[in-house]
Amino acid sequence: MPLRSDLLDELQIPDGTTVEEHDLVTDGDVIVGGQSTVEFGVRGHNVIAGERVRFGGDIEAEGDCRLDMWSDVAGNVLVGENAYIGERVHIGGQLMVSGDLDIGDEVDIEDGFEANGWIVIRNPMPTIVFLFVYLSHLLRIGEEEAADEVVSEVLSDDGAESDPVLIPRNGSVSDDAWRVSTPATVGDDCRLHGNIRAERLAVGEDTVVFGSLRAKSDVHVGAGTEIKGDVTTRDGTVSVAPGVTVWGDISATDVQLHEDATVEGSIRARGEMTMLQSYSGTGAPEADSATDDAATEADDSGADETGDSEEDSADAADDSTDDERVTVPEEDDDAETERVTAEDSTGERVTAPEDESDSVDTDDDYRENGHEAGLAE
């Protein structure tokens, strides 16, 4: 885990975390910020809690357990290695420690305690304060390599390969609701009970949440996840991956819904509603784009060739049209001239077509010639 300025700046639920019989179960560590409330028990590798943290069940730690001042545990505390209990801590059950026990003043253990190692009754320094004091002392004397080793040992435990469960300061976790004022991230293959409330929320794949999701900003639901309630955001976007089942309603500013997702309730989007589609995975989009490119090139080449031929034919057509426009009036002028001549010779108007006018003119000539011949006889 990288060293950050604020370790508990979000609610982080790692992969494989489950809630079983009112216990939060994980393979990694459990780190709870100060003044937080965890209504059920906790089972993990190392359990570290800040000041005034309240647990509603038992604590089972395979490694170490550190409870800072004024913490309260309603059940038993079972520790596989060493335990560090701050002053004025209350434990409602029994304290069982396989290793050493470092305990402070005015600690209230209702059912007694047992430790197989050394028992030291003093006021142990809170975990975070002790870490910073120790590191500052090492840096003051110039032992930078030793300080790096201490940080690496604290932040990367060899016994726990999984990421830790991080509950930020002033957080509240219960079967009813998980409430934090920071972003929240839920991993893959998790099984959680309760409604999740956060500033921004992202849920992994193949996770089951027996409750609803609500955030101020964006909400993302991973593939194959099942939400047994509503998915709501105040001023953000809800994105739903394929294979997701939402048993309630979806309400957001914008909604991005995959076509393979199922929503049993209604969908309300104040902004845009987008339907996402998945690719077949066979390279079809690339083939389509290649085909489109080839077709485009063919169209361009064909358009160039066709354009040249069309331009040539268009020029030829224009030339022929111009020729006809030049010659036709000449024929019309000749026809009009012949018609005028016919009218002058006979004194009658001829309205027949040009060909017929020619034949009519010929018959008239014959009649005139015959009439003149008859008169001459």
Secondary structure, DSSP 8 states (H G I E B T S, - for coil): ----S-TTSSEEE-TT-EEETTEEE-SS-EEE-TT-EE-SEEEES-EEE-TT-EESS-EEESS-EEE-TT-EESS-EEESS-EEE-TT-EESS-EEESS-EEE-TT-EETT-EEESS-EEES----HHHHHHHHHHHHHHTT-HHHHHHHHHHHHS-TT--S--EEE-TT-EE-SSEEE-SS-EEE-SS-EEESEEEESSEEE-SS-EEES-EEESS-EEE-TT-EESS-EEESSSEEEE-TT-EESS-EEESEEEEETT-EESS-EEESS-EEEE----SSSHHHHHHHHHHHHHHHHHHHHHHHHHHHHHHHHHHHHHHHHHHHHHHHHHHHHHHHHHHHHHHHSS---S-HHHHHHHHHHHHHHHHHHHHHHH-
